[in-house]
Amino acid sequence: MAPKIKLYTAGTPNGQKISCTLEELGIDYEMHKVDIAKNVQKEPWFLEISPNGRIPGIIDETSGTPKRIFEGGAIMLYLTARYDLDNRISFSYDSSEYWETVEWIVWLQSGIGPMQGQANHFYRYAPTKIEYAINRYQTETKRLYQVLEDRLQAQEANGQGRWPVGGKYTIADLACFSWVNWAEWAGLDTERFPNLTSWLETINKRPAVQKGVNVPDKFEMKEAMKTKEGEEEYAKHHSNWVMQGQKADQEKHK
């Protein structure tokens, strides 16, 4: 039976890692854009899918009984457990490599994701530029990049290639890639991390990734960053809805 999956997403690092995973697995899916610029992710219907009010979320209707999954790491593990039985981008359950994969996904979601997300906010969106906050989160993100750089270097030296786990490309790579690929938006670059930069370039060349990062909309950040005018326009557009969403949360959670 062919998978029957609905993906609820937006063009962010967290959304892109799921569309890329689905593309890598060759799964046809029904895409639903969640317009986070209009705070659609906080509407009651979406909270039934993702109680945290954040994208992405999926509904798997393959078995006939709809199964909803939220949080990117959980979705990646679910999709590979169900639909990657030949372990193209994963490892067999309970193997050492499986648990190493879980480690790196959790590391991403508890480290680079939130730290780089805060770097984005204070560097790009905050109406008052607070130097301490910008330095704090950019520095922590660079520290985490160094952790991944060191891992990739060690793996290469041990004959495992530039992959965090098991000598091959997996969802551990996709999870980390999804955020590192947005480094410029946090005011960072990867040039000081040669293994990380090579790894990033390799993943960006994959056809499934090239397709997945353009779901639900064309990925325009990197192109916008090529000119000062493009960067400013892109920042202005995204700052408006980010701050509107924050204001709505502040009113609700006084």
Secondary structure, DSSP 8 states (H G I E B T S, - for coil): ----EEEEE-SSHHHHHHHHHHHHHT--EEEEE--GGGTGGGSHHHHTT-TTS-S-EEEE-TTSS-EEEESHHHHHHHHHHHH-TT-SSS--TTSHHHHHHHHHHHHHHHTHHHHHHHHHIIIII-SS--HHHHHHHHHHHHHHHHHHHHHHHHHHHTTS-S-SSTTS--HHHHHHHHHHTTGGGGT--STT-HHHHHHHHHHHT-HHHHHHTTSSS---HHHHTTSHHHHHHHHHHHHHHHHHHHHHHHHHT-
